[in-house]
Amino acid sequence: MRAPNTDWRVWQDAEVVAKFADDRRSGILGAAEQLLVLGQLLPALPEGMMPRVLDLGCGDGILLETVLHCWPDAQGIALDGSEAMLRRAAERLAAFAPAVTFVQADFNMPEWRQGLPFTGFDAIVSGFAIHHSEDEWKRALYGECFDLLRPGGVFINVEHVASATPRGEDLFERAYALNLVRTRQAQGKEADFEQVLSEIHNRLDKSANRLTPVETQLHWLRALGYTDVDCYWKYYELAILAGYKPG
């Protein structure tokens, strides 16, 4: 077996991307509710305004797709460090071309903003991406997002967060495994709970996780100047954190 990577670059592996996008994504707990809440958190904009949205670590583009359905006139940027993920996003977002620009960049690098075709966003969203960064950079990135937002804009992070105790982590993985078993069985596939649980626990991309408690991240957001900061949804280790730039 290959030695596991120790950072997000495991997601540059096309096999890891395919395993998640074609299989494990369908077992994510509360996936439909997450997208519903995401849409509800978007701010109301003045009539005639063309919104701009940045999907930070866009993955297969599902969050940006959700925003573009809510804001049909929006310009979107799908940014990710993985070429394999960007290919997936391009497939999902093909119907929105040419309103979407794809940018390959690692947001852990200080120069990541240089590739953006424009700045000044009404929404910056991120889904299960920033938890791959070390805490120091997470906080710095939240500050950069604040700077990039227009007044009244929102930062929404649909994120994998740390459990308070090992029991919480175990409960999360068991719930995830059970949901994935049910999803696979509904698709006519064979799925054994203990085997799926082992798969979840030993997944290669788990080595890239740098999970941080909700409370810590909310404190960062408030200290950076975001308003109406809260955890707007949570299910075990999955959470939606958001804050607005004063307008």
C-alpha positions in Angstrom: 0.0 0.0 0.0 1.2 3.5 -0.7 2.4 5.6 2.2 -0.3 8.1 3.0 0.3 11.8 2.2 0.3 14.1 5.1 -1.4 17.1 3.5 -4.1 18.1 1.1 -2.1 16.9 -2.0 -3.6 13.5 -1.6 -6.6 15.0 -3.4 -4.4 15.4 -6.5 -4.7 11.6 -6.9 -7.4 10.9 -9.5 -8.3 7.6 -7.7 -8.9 9.4 -4.4 -11.0 12.0 -6.2 -13.0 9.4 -8.0 -13.6 7.4 -4.8 -15.0 10.4 -3.1 -17.0 12.0 -6.0 -18.5 8.7 -7.3 -19.1 7.0 -4.0 -18.5 8.5 -0.6 -20.0 11.9 -1.4 -23.4 10.1 -1.7 -23.1 9.0 1.9 -22.3 12.4 3.5 -24.6 13.0 6.4 -27.2 15.7 5.9 -25.9 16.6 2.4 -29.2 18.0 1.2 -29.7 20.0 4.3 -26.3 21.5 3.9 -27.1 22.9 0.5 -30.4 24.2 1.7 -28.8 26.1 4.6 -26.1 27.4 2.2 -28.8 29.0 0.0 -30.5 30.5 3.0 -27.4 32.2 4.2 -26.8 34.1 1.0 -27.5 37.8 1.5 -30.3 39.6 -0.4 -28.7 41.8 -3.1 -29.9 45.1 -4.7 -32.0 44.5 -7.8 -29.9 44.6 -11.0 -26.7 43.8 -9.2 -24.4 41.1 -10.7 -23.2 39.0 -7.8 -19.7 37.6 -7.6 -19.0 34.3 -5.8 -15.8 32.5 -5.0 -15.8 28.7 -4.3 -12.6 28.2 -2.3 -11.4 24.6 -2.7 -14.3 23.9 -5.0 -13.9 20.2 -5.3 -16.5 18.9 -7.7 -18.3 22.3 -7.7 -21.5 21.3 -5.9 -21.5 24.4 -3.6 -20.9 26.8 -6.5 -23.6 25.1 -8.4 -26.0 25.7 -5.5 -25.1 29.4 -5.3 -25.5 29.9 -9.1 -29.0 28.4 -8.9 -29.8 31.0 -6.2 -28.1 33.8 -8.1 -28.6 33.0 -11.8 -26.8 36.2 -12.9 -23.7 35.6 -10.8 -20.1 35.4 -11.9 -18.3 32.5 -10.3 -14.8 31.4 -9.6 -14.1 27.8 -8.9 -10.6 27.5 -7.3 -8.9 24.3 -6.3 -5.4 23.0 -6.1 -6.3 19.7 -7.7 -6.5 19.4 -11.4 -8.6 16.2 -11.0 -11.1 18.0 -8.9 -11.3 21.0 -11.3 -12.1 18.6 -14.1 -15.0 17.3 -12.0 -16.2 20.8 -11.3 -16.0 21.7 -15.0 -18.3 18.8 -15.8 -20.8 19.8 -13.2 -20.8 23.5 -14.0 -20.8 23.2 -17.8 -24.3 24.6 -18.0 -23.2 27.8 -16.3 -20.4 28.6 -18.8 -19.1 31.2 -19.5 -20.1 32.7 -16.1 -17.6 30.4 -14.3 -13.8 30.8 -14.3 -11.7 27.9 -13.2 -8.5 28.6 -11.3 -5.9 26.0 -10.2 -4.2 27.4 -7.1 -3.3 26.2 -3.6 -4.9 28.5 -1.1 -2.2 27.5 1.4 0.3 29.5 -0.6 0.6 33.2 0.1 0.2 34.1 -3.6 -3.0 32.2 -4.2 -5.1 35.4 -4.8 -2.9 36.4 -7.7 -4.7 34.1 -10.1 -8.2 35.5 -9.4 -9.6 37.3 -12.4 -11.4 39.8 -10.2 -11.8 40.7 -6.5 -14.7 41.9 -4.5 -17.1 39.0 -3.7 -20.7 38.9 -2.4 -20.2 35.3 -1.2 -17.1 33.2 -0.6 -18.0 29.6 0.0 -15.9 26.5 0.9 -16.9 22.9 1.3 -14.7 20.4 3.2 -11.5 22.0 2.1 -10.1 24.4 4.7 -9.9 21.6 7.3 -6.8 20.4 5.4 -4.9 23.5 6.4 -3.0 24.0 9.7 -4.7 26.2 12.2 -2.4 29.2 11.7 -3.3 29.3 8.0 -7.0 28.6 8.5 -7.2 31.8 10.6 -5.1 33.8 8.1 -7.2 32.5 5.2 -10.4 33.6 7.0 -8.8 37.1 7.2 -8.0 37.1 3.5 -11.6 36.1 2.7 -12.9 39.0 4.9 -10.7 41.4 2.8 -12.0 40.0 -0.4 -15.7 40.4 0.5 -17.7 43.4 -0.5 -19.6 45.1 2.4 -22.6 42.9 3.3 -21.0 39.8 1.7 -20.9 36.4 3.4 -18.3 33.8 4.1 -19.8 30.3 4.4 -17.7 27.3 5.4 -19.3 23.9 5.1 -16.7 22.1 7.0 -15.4 18.9 8.7 -14.7 20.0 12.3 -13.2 18.3 15.4 -15.2 16.3 17.8 -14.8 17.3 21.5 -13.9 13.7 22.5 -12.8 10.4 20.8 -16.3 9.1 21.5 -17.7 11.9 19.3 -15.3 10.9 16.5 -16.3 7.3 16.7 -20.0 8.2 16.6 -19.4 10.3 13.6 -17.6 7.6 11.7 -20.2 5.0 12.6 -23.0 7.2 11.5 -21.2 8.0 8.2 -20.5 4.3 7.6 -24.2 3.4 8.2 -25.4 6.1 5.9 -23.0 5.0 3.2 -24.1 1.4 3.6 -27.7 2.4 3.2 -26.9 4.5 0.1 -24.9 1.7 -1.6 -27.6 -0.8 -0.9 -30.3 1.5 -2.3 -28.1 1.6 -5.5 -28.2 -2.2 -5.6 -24.6 -2.7 -4.3 -23.5 -5.0 -1.6 -22.4 -3.2 1.5 -21.3 -4.7 4.9 -21.3 -2.2 7.8 -18.0 -3.4 9.4 -16.2 -3.3 6.1 -17.5 0.1 5.3 -16.6 1.4 8.8 -13.0 0.1 8.3 -12.9 1.8 4.9 -14.0 5.1 6.5 -11.6 4.8 9.4 -8.6 3.9 7.1 -9.3 6.1 4.1 -6.2 7.5 2.6 -7.4 11.1 2.5 -8.0 11.0 6.3 -4.3 11.7 6.7 -4.8 15.2 5.3 -7.3 16.2 8.0 -6.4 19.0 10.4 -9.7 19.3 12.3 -10.4 22.3 14.6 -13.3 22.7 17.0 -16.3 24.9 16.0 -15.8 27.2 19.0 -12.2 28.0 18.1 -13.2 28.9 14.5 -16.1 31.0 15.5 -13.8 33.0 17.8 -11.4 33.6 14.9 -14.2 34.9 12.7 -15.5 37.3 15.3 -12.0 38.6 16.1 -11.5 39.3 12.4 -14.5 41.5 12.2 -17.2 39.2 10.8 -20.7 39.9 12.2 -23.6 37.5 12.8 -21.1 34.7 13.2 -22.6 31.4 14.1 -22.6 27.7 13.5 -25.8 27.5 11.5 -25.9 23.8 11.2 -24.1 20.8 12.7 -24.4 17.0 12.5 -21.6 15.2 14.4 -18.3 16.4 12.8 -20.0 18.3 9.9 -20.8 22.0 10.4 -21.7 25.1 8.6 -19.9 28.2 9.9 -20.7 31.6 8.5 -20.1 35.3 9.1 -20.9 38.6 7.2 -18.8 41.6 6.4 -20.4 44.7 7.9 -22.2 46.7 5.2 
